[in-house]
Amino acid sequence: MSYHSGTLADTTAGRLIELLDSVLLLNSYWSIYDAAAGTNAKVYRCYDPDGVVDYYFYVDNNYTNYATIELWEGWNSVTHAGVGAVLKYVSGTTVLRIYFTTDYVIRLNNFNFQMISPSLRAHNFIGRPDELFDETKNIVLAVTKCTNIGSYNPVGSGYNTTTVSCKFLFDENESISNARFRPHVSMIDIAGNGVFSPKICVLNDANKLVVGHITNAASLTDATYSTLAHDDEFTVDGETWKAVKCTAGNLGTSLYRVGN
């Protein structure tokens, strides 16, 4: 895994593509599959030649301060079109998006990445959970902020709404469905007091089956008594964690681990 943080020059069209190019390609499982998918648009492939992980991440960043995104089962780089199953809508005709500002944090793993926009109070996740109970499944999901409203934090809210995507491209049945997060955290305060396990349970929202975990992150969706404020930092077992908290209360609070 690798940890990246910094400040972009601005949020003009194409800036997120530049950032993703500079970070995702540091990992050998990620590549640019179609560099000509449109104006300020590219397709990235996440592929494990020795396993089952294989999905395509379409990013259209021809907009200021956001990109529309899609997850595809396959992609034709000649016709510049997706093939097979696709996840592109959060609800109805509302498309998936990633909003960003000049400040950013990206935690890149082999088969997923977390992107945090602290100023927007948004913690996003794209890809395959780090730990699966069935490693033979190509389980992939998108948890993103689909509207530029400060009161929504995707990983913190942990369920699909009309404005927050928490959906599988492929669940344990290889179908598109809603996901849901369950925290390993009961309560935690600025001093690091509480029961803390740095993982998120990923469930199929329909049958409540836990399919795996996301590591180096925590979701406080049910921790309604958390005293953490946005950007609060604390240390547990020598590791530093920061909070991302929405403006509408604790149902949108998440944590991410700082550093490699």
N, C-alpha and C positions, 0 to 999 in steps of 0.2 A: 504494500500500500504506500501511497505518498500523499503528502499534505502540502497544499499550495494556498497562499493568501497574498493579497496585494490590492492595488488600486488601478483601475482602468483610466485611460485618458478622458473618456466620455462614454456615453451609451448610444452612440449613433449606430446606424445600420451597419452590420458586418462586424461589430466589435466583439460580440459574444462568439462568433465563429472564430475569430482570431484567438480568443482565449481558449476555446475548446481545442483548436489545433495545437496550441502550445502545451496543453496539459495532457489530453487524452493520448496523444501519440507517444508519450513517455512510457506507456505500458505496451508491451508487445502484443497483447490480446486485442488492442484497439487499432483501427486503421481508418483512413479516409477511403471509402468505397466508391463514392461518386462526388468528385469535386465540381461537377457542372450540373448540379441538380436544380439550378435556378439562380437568379440574382441574389447574392449574399445567402445562398443556401448550399448545404452539403449533406451528404449521408455518411455516417460513421458506422462501421461494422464492429461488433464485439463478438469474437469467435475464438473458441477453444478447439484446435485441431485434434486434440486428444480426448475430448469430452463431448458433451451435448450442447454446450452453450453456443448459441448462434442467433443473433438478432441485429436489426438495422435501425439506426437512430437518425431520423430525418430532422434537420434543423433549418428553418426558414427565418433568418435574422435580417430580413429586409425591412425592419421596423426599428424605431427608436425605443429603447429601454425594455424590449421584450422580443421573444422569438416564438413562433408557433412550432410545435414539435409533433412527431408521429413515431410510433414504434411499429416496425414491419417484420413479418416472417421472412421475407425475401425482398430483393431489389434488383431491377434490371438497369445496369449502368449505361446501357446503350440507349434505351428509350427514356431513361431517367424517370422510371415509374416503379412503384411498389408492387410486390407480388405476394399473394397469399393473405394471411390474416393481418389485420391492421388495427392499431389502437390510435385514434385521432380525436375522439370526442369525449369530453368529461361527462356531459349530459346533454341529450337532445342534439342541437347543432353547435353547442359551445365547444370550441376547439381547445386542445391542450396547448398550454403556453408555459414558458419560463420567463418571469420578470426578473430584471437585474438592475443594479445600480453600479456606481463606480467601485464600491468596495465589494470584495468577494472572498469566499473561502471555498476551495474544492478539495474534497477527500476522495482520491482515486484508488479504487481496488481493481483487481483483475477483471471482474465482470459487472461492475457498477460504479457509480460515483454519486457522492452527495455534493450539492452546490448550495451554499448558504449566502444569502444577500442580507447582511446584518441590518443595513439601513431600512430595508423593506420588511424586516422581521420574517423572512421567508427561508425555510429549510426544505430543499427539494431532494428527491431521490430518483435515480434512473437505473434500471437494470435488474440483475438477479440477486436475490438475498445471499449474504455471505455464507450462511449455513442452512442447508436444506436437509429435511428428513429423508427425502428420496433424491439422491444425487443423479438419478437417471432422467430426471425431468428438467426441461428447459423452461423453468419458471421465471417470468420477466414481468416487471410492473413499472408504472410511472406514478410518482407522487409529486405533484407540482402545483404551483400557484397559478390559477388560470384567469385571475382578474386582479387588477392593480388596486386592491383594497388592503389597507394595513392590518385589518383585524383578522386576516387569515394566515395561518402558518401550516403548510401542508403536512409535514411530518409530525408536527405538534397536534393537529386535529385528528389525524389518523383514520379518516373515513371519507368516502366519496360523497361530494355534494355537487350543487350546480356551479360552484366556483372553485372547488379544490378537487383535483384528480387523485384518487387512490384506487387505481384499477390495474388488473392484470392484463397483459397481452396474452400470456399463457399462464393459467393456474395449474393445479395438480391434475386437472382433466384436459389440459391443453386447450382451454377455452378462455375467451374474454369474460371477465367477471369483476365484481367489486371486491376490493381487498379491505382489510381493517387491521389497525395496529392495536396491540395491547402492551402496556408498559411493564417493565420489570422493576419499576420504581413505585414505591408507595408514597413516601413524602421525602423531600430533601430541602435543606435550607442553605443559606450562603456559607455557612460554616462546614458544609459537607455532611451534616447530620442526617441520618435516615437510612433506609434500606435501599441500596444502590447496586444494580447489576447493569453494566453497560451494553445492553442488547435490547432490541425491539422484537416482539413476537409478531410475525406476519400471518394473518389468517385469511381464509376464504370467508367473506362476509356472509355468504349464503348458508354454509354448513358449519361455520365456526371451526373448521379444521385448521390447526396450526401447521403451516407448510415449512416454516423455517424462521431464521433470525437475521436481522440486520445488526452488524456490530459497529463499534465506535460511535454509537448514537443511542439516544434514549428518547422515548416519547412519554410525556407526562399527561396524556390525555385524560386520565382519571384522577390525577393528583390535584384535586381542587383546593387543597390547603397548602400548596407549595408557596413559600415566601420568596422564591426567586424572582428577580426583576430581569428585564431584557438586558443582555450583555453581562449579567453577573458571571463571575468566574470563581471556581473553587477547585480544590485538589483532593483527589481520593487515591490512596495507594501510590502516590508519586505522579499521578497523571492529572493533567489540567483539563477542565471541562468548562464550556461556556453555554449560556442559556440563550435560546431564541424564543421570545415570548410575544404573542400577538397582543393587540391593543384591546381585545374583548374578553380578557380573563384567561384562566389557567387551561382551558380546553384547547389552547393553541400553543402550548409550551413544549419545546424540545431541547435536547442537549446534544452537543457534538464535542468530540475529543480534539484538543488542540495539539498539533505537532505530529510527527511520524510515529 
